[in-house]
Amino acid sequence: MTPPAVEAVRWLIAGRVQGVGFRWFVLRQAESLGLRGWAANLPDGRVEVVAKGSVAQLVQLDAQLRSGPRFASIDTVEKCDIPHEDVEDKSFRIK
């Protein structure tokens, strides 16, 4: 049986996403899905999320990012594929 293909995605999430536990929410979701990558606050107020895993795992994370944690308010989500070699293999972390 062939293992699932590994892909990587970068999201930029705008709205009320800083100061509401958004990165910790992403960390919990990503760890529960077995993804690798990171979540980071950006100077412009957005949150960047980079994750590596199977397509099914990334689709599940995408859905979670679009709803966010309880006190977040998501305005826009930009998503693009990136080379999976750009994502560290160790774990998921907050930058």
Buried (B, 14 or more C-beta within 10 A) or exposed (E): EEEEEBBBBBBBBBBBBBEBBBBEBBBBBBEEBEBBBBBBBEEEEBBBBBBBBBEEBBEBBBEBBEEBBEEBEBEEBEBEEBEBEEBEEEEBBEE
